[in-house]
Amino acid sequence: MKTPKFVLALLASALLGACASHQTHSAAPAMMSGDMLTASNGMTLYVFDKDAAGSGKSMCNGPCASNWPPLYVMEGAAASGDYSVVTRDDAKKQWAFKGKPLYFWAKDMKPGDKTGDGFNNVWHVARP
């Protein structure tokens, strides 16, 4: 039985499409904005002194995470370079930069705000 070429081409196209949908995204989860890191929405990112770099975990959970929302890892994203992934107490994945988990500050209202910098002397703007 001979299979028409267009059927083979259609099958190959479908297979390539299925493979592409399972690829990981390696775009950096943060970007430089001046001398600080921001998320893709332009909001300032922070680090917490109580997080040990490279420990693979966040010390800001529960009510703390309501004020300091984590920069969550989107499904299909992959760590690379200075960016790694930590697993939170609730089993969700969070981005870390040079081993330090990254957070937003709930009181920052617009891109460029950095009102959480120095909060309680333990929260700081994330810098490269």
Z-matrix of the N, CA and C atoms (Angstrom, degrees):
N
C 1 1.443
C 2 1.521 1 108.29
N 3 1.297 2 114.78 1 132.24
C 4 1.451 3 120.84 2 -177.13
C 5 1.516 4 108.96 3 -101.48
N 6 1.359 5 116.85 4 130.20
C 7 1.458 6 121.41 5 179.32
C 8 1.517 7 108.42 6 -96.40
N 9 1.341 8 116.13 7 129.44
C 10 1.468 9 119.04 8 179.40
C 11 1.533 10 110.66 9 -61.46
N 12 1.341 11 116.21 10 146.06
C 13 1.460 12 121.91 11 -177.68
C 14 1.531 13 112.09 12 -59.98
N 15 1.331 14 116.63 13 -36.47
C 16 1.471 15 117.61 14 -177.80
C 17 1.528 16 111.35 15 -67.13
N 18 1.355 17 117.89 16 -29.64
C 19 1.460 18 121.12 17 177.03
C 20 1.538 19 109.36 18 -68.80
N 21 1.331 20 116.39 19 -42.93
C 22 1.458 21 120.41 20 177.14
C 23 1.534 22 110.67 21 -62.31
N 24 1.313 23 116.26 22 -42.85
C 25 1.467 24 120.25 23 178.86
C 26 1.521 25 110.47 24 -62.70
N 27 1.330 26 116.63 25 -40.48
C 28 1.470 27 121.52 26 179.02
C 29 1.527 28 110.74 27 -63.74
N 30 1.332 29 116.92 28 -43.88
C 31 1.462 30 121.10 29 177.82
C 32 1.531 31 111.71 30 -63.51
N 33 1.323 32 116.68 31 -43.07
C 34 1.467 33 120.54 32 179.02
C 35 1.520 34 110.50 33 -62.45
N 36 1.312 35 116.37 34 -41.13
C 37 1.465 36 121.37 35 178.70
C 38 1.525 37 110.89 36 -62.99
N 39 1.321 38 117.01 37 -43.02
C 40 1.462 39 121.19 38 179.73
C 41 1.527 40 110.71 39 -64.58
N 42 1.338 41 116.54 40 -41.24
C 43 1.457 42 120.16 41 178.43
C 44 1.524 43 111.92 42 -64.63
N 45 1.309 44 117.31 43 -42.94
C 46 1.464 45 120.50 44 177.90
C 47 1.517 46 110.88 45 -63.93
N 48 1.314 47 117.27 46 -39.60
C 49 1.463 48 121.02 47 177.72
C 50 1.516 49 111.54 48 -63.60
N 51 1.309 50 117.23 49 -40.07
C 52 1.463 51 121.07 50 179.01
C 53 1.522 52 110.40 51 -66.36
N 54 1.319 53 116.70 52 -40.22
C 55 1.461 54 119.92 53 178.01
C 56 1.518 55 110.87 54 -65.67
N 57 1.316 56 117.62 55 -41.34
C 58 1.459 57 121.35 56 -179.06
C 59 1.520 58 111.41 57 -63.51
N 60 1.320 59 117.66 58 -33.06
C 61 1.462 60 119.50 59 -178.06
C 62 1.520 61 112.03 60 -71.71
N 63 1.326 62 117.93 61 -13.53
C 64 1.461 63 121.38 62 -179.99
C 65 1.527 64 112.67 63 -105.03
N 66 1.337 65 116.60 64 6.48
C 67 1.449 66 118.95 65 178.46
C 68 1.517 67 109.79 66 -70.86
N 69 1.325 68 115.56 67 155.13
C 70 1.455 69 119.60 68 176.07
C 71 1.518 70 109.09 69 -92.45
N 72 1.314 71 115.60 70 149.99
C 73 1.449 72 122.12 71 178.43
C 74 1.518 73 107.49 72 -94.58
N 75 1.319 74 117.27 73 129.19
C 76 1.455 75 119.35 74 -177.14
C 77 1.524 76 112.44 75 -113.39
N 78 1.323 77 118.21 76 13.52
C 79 1.455 78 119.79 77 177.47
C 80 1.525 79 108.77 78 -65.12
N 81 1.324 80 115.65 79 142.30
C 82 1.465 81 120.06 80 -179.82
C 83 1.532 82 109.57 81 -60.72
N 84 1.330 83 117.03 82 138.70
C 85 1.461 84 120.98 83 -178.44
C 86 1.524 85 112.94 84 -75.99
N 87 1.343 86 117.26 85 -12.10
C 88 1.462 87 121.65 86 -179.64
C 89 1.517 88 108.64 87 -136.96
N 90 1.326 89 115.39 88 166.63
C 91 1.461 90 120.15 89 178.70
C 92 1.520 91 109.17 90 -138.56
N 93 1.302 92 115.30 91 161.07
C 94 1.455 93 120.98 92 177.18
C 95 1.526 94 108.99 93 -79.57
N 96 1.319 95 115.29 94 136.15
C 97 1.457 96 121.76 95 172.97
C 98 1.525 97 104.93 96 -136.08
N 99 1.318 98 115.92 97 98.36
C 100 1.454 99 119.54 98 -171.60
C 101 1.516 100 108.76 99 69.24
N 102 1.334 101 116.71 100 -121.83
C 103 1.471 102 120.55 101 -179.76
C 104 1.522 103 112.66 102 -107.64
N 105 1.355 104 116.51 103 19.52
C 106 1.467 105 119.10 104 -178.67
C 107 1.521 106 110.96 105 -132.71
N 108 1.334 107 115.00 106 166.18
C 109 1.460 108 121.20 107 176.89
C 110 1.523 109 109.83 108 -93.48
N 111 1.305 110 115.54 109 138.61
C 112 1.460 111 121.45 110 174.60
C 113 1.517 112 108.74 111 -131.06
N 114 1.324 113 115.23 112 157.76
C 115 1.463 114 120.76 113 175.34
C 116 1.527 115 108.55 114 -78.67
N 117 1.313 116 116.81 115 174.26
C 118 1.464 117 120.56 116 -178.94
C 119 1.528 118 112.23 117 -62.13
N 120 1.334 119 117.54 118 -20.32
C 121 1.470 120 121.14 119 177.85
C 122 1.532 121 111.65 120 -85.59
N 123 1.343 122 117.14 121 1.65
C 124 1.452 123 121.43 122 178.56
C 125 1.518 124 114.59 123 87.15
N 126 1.323 125 117.17 124 -3.69
C 127 1.465 126 120.22 125 -178.09
C 128 1.533 127 110.34 126 -78.44
N 129 1.324 128 114.66 127 142.40
C 130 1.462 129 122.94 128 -178.94
C 131 1.519 130 111.14 129 -63.45
N 132 1.326 131 115.27 130 141.04
C 133 1.464 132 121.54 131 175.74
C 134 1.527 133 109.43 132 -107.82
N 135 1.331 134 114.98 133 149.52
C 136 1.458 135 122.44 134 -174.94
C 137 1.521 136 111.26 135 -128.38
N 138 1.332 137 115.18 136 159.39
C 139 1.465 138 122.96 137 171.25
C 140 1.522 139 108.18 138 -121.92
N 141 1.334 140 115.17 139 156.85
C 142 1.461 141 123.79 140 -174.31
C 143 1.528 142 108.69 141 -117.14
N 144 1.335 143 117.33 142 124.80
C 145 1.467 144 121.04 143 -177.80
C 146 1.524 145 113.58 144 -58.35
N 147 1.324 146 118.15 145 -26.74
C 148 1.468 147 120.43 146 -178.14
C 149 1.528 148 112.82 147 -77.94
N 150 1.336 149 117.25 148 -9.99
C 151 1.466 150 121.44 149 174.93
C 152 1.529 151 108.05 150 -83.58
N 153 1.310 152 116.93 151 124.25
C 154 1.466 153 120.96 152 176.94
C 155 1.519 154 108.94 153 -83.74
N 156 1.327 155 116.37 154 123.80
C 157 1.463 156 120.89 155 179.66
C 158 1.515 157 109.77 156 -57.33
N 159 1.335 158 115.54 157 130.32
C 160 1.449 159 121.14 158 177.40
C 161 1.517 160 115.78 159 81.64
N 162 1.338 161 117.11 160 1.65
C 163 1.473 162 119.74 161 -179.13
C 164 1.526 163 111.87 162 -74.66
N 165 1.327 164 116.89 163 -20.11
C 166 1.456 165 120.77 164 180.00
C 167 1.512 166 113.98 165 79.73
N 168 1.367 167 116.90 166 12.00
C 169 1.457 168 118.11 167 178.36
C 170 1.519 169 111.54 168 -142.98
N 171 1.317 170 114.09 169 162.75
C 172 1.463 171 122.59 170 178.18
C 173 1.516 172 109.04 171 -106.03
N 174 1.329 173 115.75 172 138.89
C 175 1.460 174 121.09 173 176.09
C 176 1.529 175 111.43 174 -95.79
N 177 1.327 176 116.82 175 1.54
C 178 1.466 177 121.42 176 179.76
C 179 1.527 178 108.78 177 -108.23
N 180 1.321 179 115.63 178 97.52
C 181 1.461 180 122.27 179 -178.14
C 182 1.522 181 109.44 180 -129.89
N 183 1.318 182 117.53 181 172.30
C 184 1.457 183 121.87 182 177.74
C 185 1.514 184 112.43 183 57.77
N 186 1.360 185 118.09 184 -131.06
C 187 1.467 186 121.41 185 -177.99
C 188 1.532 187 112.60 186 -58.15
N 189 1.314 188 117.41 187 -33.73
C 190 1.462 189 120.31 188 177.86
C 191 1.528 190 110.34 189 -57.60
N 192 1.329 191 117.26 190 -43.38
C 193 1.461 192 121.61 191 -177.71
C 194 1.523 193 112.61 192 -70.46
N 195 1.339 194 117.61 193 -15.30
C 196 1.469 195 119.66 194 173.70
C 197 1.522 196 109.87 195 -71.13
N 198 1.325 197 116.56 196 -38.26
C 199 1.465 198 121.21 197 178.17
C 200 1.518 199 112.63 198 -83.91
N 201 1.312 200 116.03 199 -29.07
C 202 1.461 201 122.82 200 -177.45
C 203 1.533 202 108.65 201 -124.75
N 204 1.323 203 117.29 202 73.51
C 205 1.477 204 119.83 203 -178.02
C 206 1.530 205 112.05 204 -60.35
N 207 1.317 206 117.03 205 133.88
C 208 1.467 207 121.24 206 179.04
C 209 1.527 208 111.90 207 -67.74
N 210 1.308 209 115.54 208 153.50
C 211 1.459 210 121.18 209 169.55
C 212 1.524 211 105.11 210 -85.22
N 213 1.339 212 115.65 211 98.11
C 214 1.461 213 121.05 212 -175.07
C 215 1.522 214 111.94 213 -74.90
N 216 1.311 215 114.98 214 151.50
C 217 1.454 216 123.19 215 176.36
C 218 1.520 217 108.07 216 -86.15
N 219 1.320 218 116.18 217 127.11
C 220 1.459 219 120.75 218 176.77
C 221 1.530 220 108.93 219 -77.42
N 222 1.310 221 115.92 220 147.58
C 223 1.462 222 120.56 221 179.33
C 224 1.519 223 110.16 222 -57.29
N 225 1.302 224 115.43 223 134.86
C 226 1.462 225 121.07 224 178.89
C 227 1.516 226 113.23 225 92.21
N 228 1.328 227 117.98 226 -8.72
C 229 1.465 228 120.50 227 179.10
C 230 1.522 229 109.38 228 -79.03
N 231 1.317 230 116.06 229 148.78
C 232 1.461 231 120.80 230 -179.15
C 233 1.523 232 109.94 231 -128.06
N 234 1.301 233 115.68 232 141.07
C 235 1.457 234 121.64 233 178.26
C 236 1.523 235 109.82 234 -69.69
N 237 1.341 236 115.44 235 145.88
C 238 1.454 237 120.32 236 174.34
C 239 1.523 238 109.28 237 -162.60
N 240 1.311 239 115.10 238 154.14
C 241 1.460 240 120.62 239 178.71
C 242 1.523 241 111.57 240 61.27
N 243 1.328 242 116.03 241 -130.63
C 244 1.471 243 121.95 242 -179.38
C 245 1.521 244 112.96 243 -77.92
N 246 1.332 245 117.48 244 -5.91
C 247 1.467 246 121.22 245 -177.55
C 248 1.525 247 111.18 246 -97.43
N 249 1.322 248 115.17 247 129.94
C 250 1.460 249 121.50 248 176.72
C 251 1.522 250 108.29 249 -130.38
N 252 1.310 251 115.64 250 176.40
C 253 1.462 252 121.41 251 -177.84
C 254 1.518 253 108.94 252 -120.98
N 255 1.333 254 116.24 253 134.23
C 256 1.464 255 121.18 254 173.63
C 257 1.521 256 107.77 255 -113.43
N 258 1.310 257 116.25 256 151.83
C 259 1.461 258 121.50 257 177.34
C 260 1.527 259 107.60 258 -101.63
N 261 1.304 260 116.06 259 123.46
C 262 1.460 261 122.78 260 -177.62
C 263 1.530 262 111.15 261 -79.51
N 264 1.326 263 116.73 262 167.98
C 265 1.469 264 121.04 263 179.11
C 266 1.523 265 112.34 264 -57.67
N 267 1.359 266 116.80 265 -29.67
C 268 1.464 267 120.79 266 179.33
C 269 1.533 268 112.08 267 -87.94
N 270 1.329 269 116.80 268 9.85
C 271 1.471 270 125.75 269 178.26
C 272 1.526 271 113.50 270 75.28
N 273 1.333 272 118.59 271 1.08
C 274 1.468 273 120.42 272 175.20
C 275 1.516 274 108.87 273 -76.24
N 276 1.327 275 115.64 274 157.05
C 277 1.461 276 122.52 275 -177.89
C 278 1.526 277 109.92 276 -99.16
N 279 1.337 278 115.10 277 138.21
C 280 1.458 279 122.59 278 -177.55
C 281 1.524 280 109.43 279 -129.89
N 282 1.332 281 116.42 280 142.47
C 283 1.450 282 120.61 281 176.86
C 284 1.519 283 110.93 282 -74.80
N 285 1.326 284 115.65 283 146.14
C 286 1.453 285 123.34 284 173.21
C 287 1.527 286 107.77 285 -129.54
N 288 1.326 287 115.94 286 147.34
C 289 1.454 288 121.97 287 176.20
C 290 1.518 289 107.64 288 -115.86
N 291 1.330 290 116.34 289 121.76
C 292 1.463 291 122.18 290 -175.32
C 293 1.533 292 110.37 291 51.28
N 294 1.330 293 115.17 292 40.01
C 295 1.458 294 121.97 293 175.61
C 296 1.516 295 116.03 294 84.95
N 297 1.340 296 118.01 295 -5.55
C 298 1.463 297 121.51 296 -178.47
C 299 1.535 298 109.46 297 -103.27
N 300 1.346 299 118.03 298 121.37
C 301 1.467 300 120.86 299 178.73
C 302 1.534 301 111.58 300 -55.72
N 303 1.333 302 115.44 301 146.50
C 304 1.466 303 122.53 302 -178.90
C 305 1.520 304 111.15 303 -106.69
N 306 1.341 305 114.78 304 140.90
C 307 1.465 306 122.06 305 -176.81
C 308 1.525 307 110.70 306 -136.56
N 309 1.334 308 114.28 307 159.80
C 310 1.462 309 122.47 308 167.07
C 311 1.532 310 107.08 309 -99.28
N 312 1.326 311 117.45 310 167.23
C 313 1.468 312 122.65 311 172.68
C 314 1.515 313 106.34 312 -113.96
N 315 1.310 314 117.60 313 123.51
C 316 1.461 315 122.92 314 -173.90
C 317 1.530 316 112.82 315 -59.08
N 318 1.331 317 118.14 316 -23.69
C 319 1.466 318 120.52 317 -176.98
C 320 1.522 319 113.97 318 -89.99
N 321 1.324 320 117.44 319 -6.46
C 322 1.466 321 119.05 320 171.41
C 323 1.519 322 107.33 321 -71.90
N 324 1.314 323 116.49 322 126.73
C 325 1.464 324 120.32 323 -174.02
C 326 1.526 325 114.07 324 -100.18
N 327 1.328 326 116.88 325 -27.60
C 328 1.463 327 119.09 326 -176.97
C 329 1.519 328 110.45 327 -142.93
N 330 1.325 329 116.70 328 160.07
C 331 1.461 330 119.12 329 177.87
C 332 1.531 331 110.36 330 -52.98
N 333 1.318 332 114.97 331 138.05
C 334 1.460 333 120.43 332 179.89
C 335 1.518 334 113.48 333 95.78
N 336 1.340 335 117.71 334 -21.44
C 337 1.469 336 120.01 335 175.89
C 338 1.523 337 108.15 336 -62.52
N 339 1.315 338 116.20 337 141.91
C 340 1.468 339 120.82 338 175.58
C 341 1.525 340 109.09 339 -143.57
N 342 1.335 341 114.21 340 49.17
C 343 1.468 342 120.67 341 -176.02
C 344 1.528 343 112.73 342 -72.27
N 345 1.329 344 117.91 343 -12.49
C 346 1.460 345 120.41 344 178.87
C 347 1.519 346 113.57 345 -88.23
N 348 1.338 347 116.84 346 -6.31
C 349 1.458 348 119.83 347 -177.03
C 350 1.527 349 110.40 348 -64.94
N 351 1.328 350 116.34 349 121.61
C 352 1.454 351 122.16 350 -179.76
C 353 1.519 352 114.37 351 85.57
N 354 1.340 353 117.70 352 2.41
C 355 1.467 354 120.62 353 -178.44
C 356 1.529 355 109.68 354 -56.32
N 357 1.328 356 115.78 355 127.94
C 358 1.478 357 122.84 356 -178.96
C 359 1.529 358 113.29 357 51.18
N 360 1.315 359 115.95 358 21.16
C 361 1.473 360 122.07 359 -178.77
C 362 1.527 361 113.63 360 58.17
N 363 1.337 362 117.95 361 18.02
C 364 1.474 363 120.40 362 179.22
C 365 1.530 364 113.33 363 -128.26
N 366 1.326 365 117.78 364 -6.40
C 367 1.459 366 121.88 365 178.96
C 368 1.526 367 108.15 366 -113.26
N 369 1.345 368 114.88 367 134.92
C 370 1.467 369 119.17 368 -176.60
C 371 1.526 370 109.90 369 -141.73
N 372 1.334 371 114.67 370 149.11
C 373 1.454 372 119.67 371 173.01
C 374 1.523 373 108.02 372 -58.26
N 375 1.319 374 116.32 373 135.56
C 376 1.463 375 121.20 374 177.53
C 377 1.532 376 109.00 375 -74.77
N 378 1.312 377 114.90 376 127.59
C 379 1.464 378 121.12 377 -179.08
C 380 1.534 379 109.39 378 -128.11
N 381 1.315 380 115.30 379 147.34
C 382 1.473 381 117.97 380 178.74
C 383 1.523 382 112.84 381 -67.90
